[in-house]
Amino acid sequence: MTEKVVLAYSGGLDTSVAIPYLAEQLDAEVIAVAIDVGQGGEDMEVIRQRALGCGAVAAEVVDAREEFAAEYCFPAVAANALYMDRYPLVSALSRPLIVKHLVAAAEKHGATIVSHGCTGKGNDQVRFEAGLAALAPHLKVVAPARDFAWTRDKAIAFAEEKHLPIDVTKKSPYSIDQNLWGRAVETGFLEDIWNGPIEDIYDYTQNPAEEREPDEVVITFVSGKPVALDGVKKSAFELVKELNERAGAQGIGRIDMVEDRLVGIKSREVYESPAGITLIAAHMELENVTIEREQARFKRQVDQRWGELVYDGLWFSPLKNSLEAFVNDVQTHVTGEVRLTLHAGKATVTGRRSEASLYDFDLATYDEGDAFDQSNARGFVELWSLPAKLAAARNERIKAEAE
């Protein structure tokens, strides 16, 4: 019986070449699955037809844009997910979604093998295969670029030999991955970490140094989820898409960083995430208004670990699920509105309001009507300082005895 392989198909050179190559190497039928996570670019039907032209016995396109925004991006907002306090998990968020649909396709077609186009140097191989191990441990995984030492030169030669319907002459000097949540750019001259990024590498954002009028936006949250812009309700996909356009037009969301990859090396990456950076900034401020102090302090630790687990490809892990249960519980009262000014590369919070606010004007004010009883402060400060006072006295006593 001929084996069947489900291939995560992007439409590019590597995964196009993988179709006939896998068919030959494994004597298998290849089913190409392309997932639309808002990456833009070529029409998805063109990509599907290309897969068939390269020899796939079947090719499917899954429109997962709304699912990606609602079930992957918005949980990242709830967790204020910024890996190393900066990276908004652009690629990392899309991988578990792709894995989920690959598993569904494998079950539908009776496939025993799943294939992806990742190399052995990056994080994505781990994200794909750790996800597959969690959801479908019975499936075998083959990664041609990694497992068969598949270089670009070999891929081009193979494509020309097989007359594959793909343009192999154009080669970007960069490696680019993009989706609704953002865009990641690496390699080329960026590998020299002294070289500054140039405007040509950006696509989701305009130059923040150019003069333009600021844009003011009000974001509405319900239980930690963004639901409206300027009072107009939006679906998750619509909201992220519009905010990408508005924040991107102001140059917001550019990140140039050297990050710690899961495989142990450091990598220079340039990211764009206009909506991601703006939404997380707004959400963090609304949490400041609505979450009790000790919960907030602990949540900062949870947020960091949640982001690390997702970056490391452990979306389906027990710990991530447990942390997410805590995050969701804390979001109960994170309902309200945040006003931001979008301008010159920054999303600046200028106002916040919530029916669930813990901010009490009468307690906070220094003017007439102050409800804070300052006579209680003296005793509080004395008790709060008592451990330090006792420790200082102990130290003086020991010092005197030693002399």
N, C-alpha and C positions, 0 to 999 in steps of 0.2 A: 504493500500500500504506500502510495506516494505521501511523503510528509508535507505538511503545510507550515509556512512561516508567515507570521504577521510582522510587517515592517513598519516602524514609525517613519513615515515618509514626509519629507519637507519640500520636495520638488527640486532640490539642489543637486549638484554634481555627485556628492558622496552617496546619498540615498538612492539616486537614480541608477548609478552604477551598481549599487548593492542588489538591485532586483535580478538582473541576469546572472550576476556573480553568485549570489546565494542559490539560485536555481541550479547552476552548474555544480557548485561545490557540495551542495547538500542533496542534489537530485530531488528538489522540492518545488512545490508551487508557492508562489509569493503573493500574499494579499497585502496591498499597500493601504495604510490608514493615515490620512492627513487630518490633523486637528486644527481647527481655526480658533485660536485664542487671542484674536485681535491683532495679529502680527502685520496685517496689511500686505502690501506688495502685490504679487500676482493674484489673479482671480483663482479661487479654489477649484473651479471646474477645469481650468486650464491645467492646474497641477494634477488633478485626477486623471485627465486624459493623457498627460505625460507619463504617469505611472503605467497606464495600460500600454502606451507606446513603447515603454522600456521592457515590457514582458510580464507585467503583473497579471495574474489570472482574474483578479478582482481589485477594485480600488474604491475606497470609501472616503467621504469627507464628512467630518463631524463638526457642526457649528456649535462650539462650546463657549462662545463669547460671554453670554449671560451667566452661564454656570461658573465660568472662571472668575468673573467679577464678584458674583454673590457668594460663592462657596470657598473661594481661595483668597482673593484680594481683600475682601471685607473682614474675614477672620484675621488677616495680617494687620489690618487697621486696628481691630480690637486689641491685638497684642502689641501694638506700636512697634511692629517688627522691623528693626534696622540692625542687620548683622554688623558687628564691630561698630555699632552706634551710627552707621552711615548707609549701608547698602540695603535698599528696600526689597530685597529678595526677588528681583525681576525674573530671572530664569528659574530659580529654585521653586517658585510658586507654581509654575506651569507644569513641571515634570510629573508630580503625582496625579494631576488631572489627565495628562497624556497616558500615563501608566494605566489608569482606571479604564480608559477607552480601549487600550491595546488588549487588556485582559478580556473585556467584553467582546471584542472582535475575535479573539482566539477561541472563546467559548462558542461564539456563533458559527465560526467556520470549521471548528474541530481541529484547530492548529495545535501543534505540540512545541513550537519554537517561536520565540519573539526576538526580533532583531532591532538594533538601533545604530545610529551613525556616529556614536561618541568615540573619542580617542581614549587612550589609557592615561592621559596626563590631566584630564579635567575632572570636575566634580560631577558632571551629568551622568557619567557611566554608573556612579554610585547611586545617584538619585533614581535612575531608571531601575536598576537591578535590586536595590533595597526595597523599592516599592513593589516590584514583581514578586520578590521573595515573601513579602507580607500578604499580598492578595492572591497569588497563584504560584506557590512554591513548586508545583509539579511542572511548570513550563521551563524549558531550556532557553538559554539566552546566547545569542551569537552577535558579536559586534565586529563586523568586517574590518573597519579601520584599525581596531585594536588587535583582534585575534589573528588577522592575516597580514599584519604590518602593511596596511594598504596606504601608500603615499599618494599625494595629489598627482604626481607624474604618472603613476601606475593607473590611477583612476581615469585620467585624461586619455591615456593610450588605450585603455579598455573601452572607453566610451566611443572613441573613434573607430576602433576595430569592429565594434558591434553596431555602429551607425545609430547610436542612441539619439533620440530627438531632444537633445539638450545642448545649449551653447557652452562649449568648453574653452572659449577663447578669452572671455572676460574673467578677470581675477581681481577682486578687491584686495588691497593690501591689508585689510582688516578682517578679523573674525567678528561677525555681528550676529547677535541673537536679540529678537525683539518680540514683544507681545503687547497686549492692552496696558499692562502695568508699567512698561518701560522698555528701555533699550540698553543693551550691553555691547561695548566695543572694546576689542583687545587686539594684540599682535601688531605687526608692522612697526612703524617708528615709535609706537607707544611702549614697546618693550624696553627701550632705553628710558628709565624712569626720570631722567633729567629733562627729557623733551616735554615741552608743554603741549597740551592738545590744541589743535587748530579748529577753526570754525567748520571746516569741511566734514569733520567726523560727526557733527550733530545733525539730527533730523527732527526730533520731537520738540526741540526748544530753539527759540530765537536768541540772538546775542543779548545778554542782559545789560550790556554796557550801552546799547543804543537807546536814545531818548524816545520815550513814549509815555502816554498817559497811563496812570495806574488804573487797575481794575479792582473794584470792590465786590466781594462775594460773601453771601451768607449761606453756610452749610448747616442743614438740619440733621440731627442724629436722633434715632429712636433705639434705645437699649444698645448703644454703641455702634449702630449701623447707620451709615449715611443714607438718607432717603430723599433729600430735596436740595436744590440749589436756588437761592433767592426766592424761596417759598413755593417753587414749582416742583412737584413730585416727579422723580425720575426712576426708571429701572436701574439696577446696579450698573449694567453696561452703559446705558445712556449717561449716567452721572459721571462715571470715570472718563468716558470719551469726551464729554463737554469740558470737564475740568482739565483734562490733558491739553485741550486746545487753548483754553483761557490761561492756564498757568504756564503752558509752554510758550505762549506768545509773549510772556513776561520774562522768559529765560529761567524759570524756576525748575529745580530738580536736577541740575548738573552736579555730578559727583566724580571726582578724579581721585582714586585711592589705590594703595597697595594693600591687598587683602591676603589673609591666610587661607589658602585652599585646603580642602579636606585631605587631599593626597600628600600634604606636608610641605608644599612649596609656596612661596609668595608670588603673587601675580598682580600685575598692574592692570586695572580695569577703569574704563570710563563709562559712567551710567547716565541715563536720562530717565527721570520718573516724575514728571510734573504733577500728575494727580496724586501719586503715591506720597510724595513729600508733603504736599498741601493737606491731604486728608489726615495724615498722621499728626501733623502739627496742630490741626484743629481738634482732633480727637484727644490728644494729650492735654490740651487746655481745658476741654470740657470735663475730662477726668479730674483735673485739678479742682474743679468747682464742685463735683458731685461725689467723689470717692473719699471715704473716711481715711484719716492720715495713716493708720497702721496698715490698712488694706493697700493703700497706694504705695507705701514703702516696700511691702512684700511683692506687690505686683511688678515693680520694676525688675526684681530678680527673675520673676516668672517670664516677663516679656523677653528678657535677654536670652534665657534658656530656650524659650519657644522658638525664637529666631535662629538660634544655633542648631536646633534639631531639624528645622525645615531646611536650612542651608546644607546640612549634612545628609539630606535625603531621607530623614526619618519621619516623614509626614504621617505614616501609618503606625508609628511606634506607640506602645502603651504609655510611655511617659508623656509624649506630646498630647495624646488624648486626655490624660489626667490634667495636664497643665491647661488645656483648652477648657476643661470643665470649670476650673477656677476662674479663668478669664471670662467665660460666659456668665458665671454667677456675679462677678463684679460689675458686669455691664448693665445689670438690672436698672440702675438709676442714671446711666449715662445717656440722658435724653435732654435735648435742648438745642440751642443755636449758637454758632460761633461765626463772628464776622472777621474777615481777613482782608487786608490790602495786598494785592498781588502786584509787585513792582520791582524792577531792577534785580531780578534773580531771587527775591525773597518773598515768602508768604508770611506776612506779619499779622498776628492776631491783634485786633483792635477792640473787640467786644465779645462778651459771652453772657448767656442767660439760660436759666433752666428752672423749671418748677420743682426739680429735685435738688436744687442748690443747697450746699452746706454753708455757703457764705451768708453771714448775718450782718447786714449793714449797721444795725444798732450796736452790735458788739465790736465791729471793726472801726467805726468812726471815732475821730478825736474831737469832733465838734459837739455842739449842744445835742442832748439826747443820748449820749454815750451810755449804753447799758452794761458796760463791763465794770465790775466792782473791783477797782484797783487795790482796795484794802486787803483782798485775798492774796495778792501777789507776794507780799513779804513772806508770809508763812510758807507759801509754795516754793519760793526760791530757796529758803533756808533748808527745807526738807530735800529739795532736788540737789542741793550742794552738799548735803551731809556726807555721802560716801567719799567725796573728794576731800572734805575736811578731815574725816577720820583717817584716810590714807596718808594725808600730809602729816598729821599728828603722829601716826605710827612711824613714819620715816624719820621724823625729828627725834623720836624716842630712841630708835635703834642707832641713829647717828651719835646721840649723846652717850649711850651706853658703850659704844665702840671706842669713844675717845677716853 
